[in-house]
Amino acid sequence: MHSGIHKLSSGVGVALRALLPGPAAARRSGRRWLPFKALMRLRREISFRRGGFLWTGATASSITQATFMTDHCQDAQRDQLRGWLESRTDL
């Protein structure tokens, strides 16, 4: 029970960041937190666009969550993949 209350209070704090003054990244993360948590209960997978890519991932995945919430996850690998894809003329 205590951990459930702690999770709720930390989630409320994240959601409040969307409304309160502060860094744009924190407000954006707050705006994305609530819909993502709702989608976790309703869907096994979600699709969304970030950084020019269409992402589809499991809602239970930490990579999907990080990319959805912050636009950042494995940036170096993603940049390498993008460069490789752009260099391919046969795709």
C-alpha positions in Angstrom: 0.0 0.0 0.0 2.8 2.4 0.9 4.6 1.9 -2.4 1.3 2.6 -4.3 0.9 5.9 -2.4 4.5 6.8 -3.1 4.1 6.0 -6.9 0.9 8.2 -7.0 2.6 11.1 -5.2 5.6 11.0 -7.5 3.3 10.8 -10.5 1.3 13.8 -9.3 4.6 15.7 -8.9 5.6 14.9 -12.5 2.1 16.0 -13.8 2.4 19.2 -11.8 5.6 20.1 -13.6 3.5 20.5 -16.7 1.7 23.4 -15.1 4.3 25.1 -13.0 7.0 27.4 -14.3 10.3 25.7 -15.0 12.4 24.2 -17.7 10.6 23.4 -20.9 11.8 19.8 -20.9 10.3 19.2 -17.4 7.0 20.7 -18.5 7.0 18.6 -21.7 7.8 15.5 -19.6 4.9 16.3 -17.3 2.5 16.7 -20.2 3.5 13.3 -21.6 3.5 11.4 -18.3 -0.2 11.2 -17.7 -1.2 10.0 -21.2 1.6 7.4 -21.2 0.5 6.0 -17.9 -3.1 5.8 -19.2 -1.9 4.1 -22.4 0.1 1.5 -20.3 -3.2 0.4 -18.9 -5.1 0.4 -22.2 -2.6 -0.8 -24.8 0.3 -3.2 -25.1 2.0 -1.2 -27.9 1.9 2.5 -29.0 3.2 4.3 -32.0 4.4 7.9 -32.0 6.8 10.2 -33.8 10.1 11.5 -32.3 13.1 12.9 -34.0 11.8 12.1 -37.5 11.2 8.5 -36.7 7.9 6.6 -36.3 8.4 4.6 -33.1 6.3 1.6 -32.2 7.0 -0.1 -29.0 5.7 -2.0 -26.0 4.2 0.3 -23.3 6.1 -1.9 -20.8 9.4 -1.1 -22.4 11.8 1.3 -20.6 13.1 2.4 -24.1 9.6 3.2 -25.3 8.9 5.1 -22.2 12.1 7.1 -22.3 11.7 8.0 -25.9 8.0 9.0 -25.5 8.7 11.0 -22.4 12.0 12.8 -23.1 12.7 12.3 -26.9 16.0 10.7 -25.8 17.0 7.1 -25.6 20.1 5.6 -27.2 20.7 8.8 -29.1 24.2 7.8 -30.4 22.9 4.5 -31.7 19.9 6.3 -33.3 22.1 8.8 -35.0 24.3 6.0 -36.4 21.2 4.2 -37.7 19.9 7.4 -39.3 23.2 8.0 -41.0 23.3 4.4 -42.3 19.8 4.6 -43.5 20.4 7.9 -45.3 23.5 6.6 -46.9 21.8 3.5 -48.4 20.6 4.0 -52.0 19.0 0.6 -52.2 16.4 1.1 -49.6 
